[in-house]
């Protein structure tokens, strides 16, 4: 494991809480274009204009679903996932600031530790401690060609490649293999494959059930794409995997960043990572201009009142962190 070059600046800028749903806690947050989207479980999905703060829509769980715990937004479609009790997915068309239910809830494999990702006609749902589901989706939001695949346990999060043809899966490989138990793998999904195939696997030391685990979503092996690299935030720090042909793990390096990481987002050449340092939640800003020598350029304590940060998103001027009972934190860029 390599040590990062560190230039730490403790940032004392306070955190402010954004719009909240009374009696409900934010679990997942995304910023897409100028839309700030936050899942509040039984409180539904709140969509607002990130620049003005105007609330555009609050999507409550449709009949048959108990909550909206995670979601994916692409091609004007919102795929919402209920990870409480039985698991369901439903699809909304979101146009001109209004959401319309176009596919009522469909049962899918359940967690805990679920994830969802959609891209270029493919939708994949990570079943957590069970199988994965793959659907094809149309421009209208209709789902078809459902298949279940994978191991019988160990798929707590998923990220589709930019072309939607491969999935990067946070993975529990199990015991008894010649590989670290926890890590990531890439799967060839294709458009019509009945049996997706494993492309690459990588066990990562100190990843797994580290500080920061929460349910029903938020397993602390989180991935994102930076140029031709897959970034993996986990209990051992930050792993950077160089990808060949978009999907193949060509080489990897793991860097100790001083925290047990559990969420990551990228803005330009900077990665923003949440995690724990001696049981205290923090936010790191890491310069990735040279992926072989990432540099920590700032570190900030997070005021979460004991709640676990579960998700991070980058806006036009701010970083947003979902922190459960502490609400949604809005932190200005340095």
N, C-alpha and C positions, 0 to 999 in steps of 0.2 A: 504494500500500500504506500502510495506516495504522499508526501506532505505538500499542501498548497503553499505557495508564496503568499504571505498575508500582509496586507496593508489595511489594518482595521481602524475604522473611524466610528466610534460609538455615537450613534445618532440619537439626539434627545428630543426630536420632533414628536409631539404627542399623537396618539391615535384618536380618530374620531369615528363615531358609529353612524352608519348610514341608516336608511329606512329599514325598519324592522317590522315583523309580523308579531303582534302581541301574543305572548305565551308560546311562541315557537322559536326554534333556533336554526340559524343558517347552517347547512351542511356542505353545499357545493356552490361555487361562484365561477362565472365566466364573463368575460367581456368580449363581445363580437361586434366589430365596427364601433358604433357608438351606443350599443346596447349593453346594459349591466343586467345580468341574469343571475338570480339567487334562488336556490331551492331551500324551502323551509319545512320539508317533511309534510306533516299533516296540514300545514299552512299554505301549501302549494308552491308555485313558482312565480316570483315577482320579476317583472321586466320593466326597466326604467331607462330613460335617456341618461347616459352616463355623464353628459356634459351639463344638462340642465337640472337633473334630478327628478324630472317629471315621470310619474308612474304611468306607464303605457298599458299594462295589463297585469292582472293577477289571476293565474290559472289555478283553480282549485282542483284537487284530485277528482277525476271523472268518476261517475258511478261504477262501482266494481273495484276501485282502487282506494287504498287507505291514505296514501301519502305520495309525494314526489320527492325522492331522495337523491336522485341523480338525473342528468339529462344530457343530451347532445343536440347541438343546433347547427344545421347545415342545409343549404339549398332551400331556404325559407321554411324548413321543417324542424319542428321540435319533437324529439323523441324523449318521453318522460318515463322514468323507471320507479316503480314502487318496490322497495326492498323490505317491507315489513310483512311478517307472516308469510302468505303466499306472494310470489313475485309476479308482477305484470308490467307490460310495456304498452304505451299508447302513443299516438302520433297526432300532432297539431300542425296545421298550416298557419304560419305567422306572416301576414302581409299588411302593410300600412298600419302597423301598430295594433292590429287585432288578431286574436288567435281563434281558430276554428278547429274543433275536434274532427279529424278525418278518418282515424282508425281507432275504434274503441279498444279498451284493454284486452290484451292477449296474454295468457299465462306463459311464463318463461322459467328456466331453471333458476333456483334461488340460492341465496348466500348462506351465511353472512359474507360481508366484504364484496359487494357487487361493483361493477363498473359498466359503462356503456360508451360506445364510440360509433360514429356514422361518417361515411365519406364515400362519395362517388358511387352511390347506388348500393353500398353494402352497410349493413348494420350488424354490429357484434355486441353481445351482452355477456359480460363475464359473470359466471354463476358463483363466484366465490369458492365455497367448499364443494361445489359440484361442477357440472359440465358448462361449456359455452354454447350460446345460441347464435346462429348466423341467419339473417334475413336479407333478401333483396328488397329494396324499396323503390317505388316509382316517383315521378315528379309530383304526383298528387298525394303521396304519403301512404299508398297501399303497400302492405307487406306481403311477401310471397317467398317461395323456395326456402322454407324453414328447415334448418338442420341443427342437430346437437352433436357436439364433438368434444374431444379433449380427454384428459384424465378424469377419474371419478372424484377428484378433489384438487384444489390448488390453483384457482384462476381468479385472484382477487381484484384484478384491474386490467383494463385493455385500452390500447391506443392504436387506431388504424393509421397506416401509412398515408401519405398525401394523395396517392392514387387509389386508395381503398383496397388494394390487392393483397396486402399483408397486414397482420395484426401483431403488435408487440404486447406480450402478455406478462404481467407480474405473476410469478409462479412459485408454488410449493412443489418441488420435485419429489418430495417424500424422502424416506431414509433408505439406506442400503445401496445407493447409487454412487458411482465414482465422480461425484460433483457436490458442491455445496448445496445444502438442502433448499435454500431460497435463492431466487434470482429472476432472470427474465428469459423469454424465448420469443423467436419470431416464427409466425405461421403463415404459409401461403394460403390465402383465403380464396382468391379468384372470384369469378362471378357465378359459376355454376358447378364448382367442385363439390362432390358429395362427401369427400373425405379430405379436408384440409391437411396439408403435410407440414411437418416441422422443418424449418429452414436452418435455424441456429438456436443453441441453448448456451446460457452462461450462468453458472452458479456464482453468487457474490458473497464473500465472507462478511459476516455480521449483519446481513440483511435478514428480514423476517419479522418475528413478533417483537419488535422493538418498541420503545416508548413512543406513543403517538397513535397506537392502534385504536380505532373506534368503529362502531357498527351503526347502521348497516352498510356504510360506505367509508372510505378513508383508510385503506390498508397502506402502511408506510413503505411501499415500494412503488414509487410514482415515476412516470416517464414523460418526456416531451422531446420534440425534435428540434435540433439546432443545426442548420445547414445539412451536412451529410453525416451528422452524429446523433445517436440516441443518448439522451441524458437520463440517468437513473438516480433519483434521490432515495436514500435508504438508510437503515440504521448504522451502516458503516461509513456513511458520508456521501460522496458523489462519484458515480462511475460514468465515464464517457466512453461510449462504444462507437468506433468508426464503422460506418456502413458501406458495404460494397454493393453496387447495383440496387441501392435503396433498402434492401432487406437483410443482406448477409452480414453477420457479425465478423468483421475483418480483424479488428484488434480492440483491446480495451485497456483502460487504466482507471484505477480507483484512487481517489484522493481523500485524505482525512481533512475534513473541514471543521472539526471541533464540535460537531453536533450530531445527534441522531436525527437525520432528515426525514420528513414525511410528506412534503408537497413541494412542487417546483413549477415555475413558469419562466418564460424567456421574453425579453424585450430588447431588440437589437442584439448587441453583443453581451448583454448582461443576463445572468440567471438570478432569479429571486427564489430563495429556498427557505421554507420554514422548518423548524425542528426544535430539539431540546438540547440544552446545555446544562448539565447537572440539574435536571428536572425543571428548568426554567425555559419557557418558550421564547424563541428568538427568530428574527428575520435576518437572513444574510443576503447581501448583494455580491455576486461573483462575476468578475470580468472574464469572458471567454474568448477574448480576441485571439489569444494563442491557446487553443484547447489542450495543448501539451503542458501548458503552464498556467492554469487558471489562478486568478488572484482575488482574494476576498478584499473588497474595497470598503465595505461597511457592515456593521453588525448592530442590530437594534433589539432590545428586549420588547416583548409583546405583552401588553396588559390584557390577560385573558381571564383573570379571576379563577384560575384553576381549570378552565375549559381547554380542550384540545383543539389546536388549529387543524382543520381538515381539508382546506382547499385554498388556493391562491390564484389570483388573476391580475393581469396588467391592463390598466386603463390608459387614457391619453396623458394624464399627469400624475396618476396615483396607483398604488398597489392596494389591492383588496384582499383581505384575509378573512375567511369564514372561521369563526371561533366558537361555535356552539352557543352556550349560554351567555357568553360575552358579546355576542352579536357579530355584525360585519364591520371589520376595522378598515378604515380608509387612511392610507399612509402616503403622504406626498413623496415624490421622487426626491433624491438628494440633489 
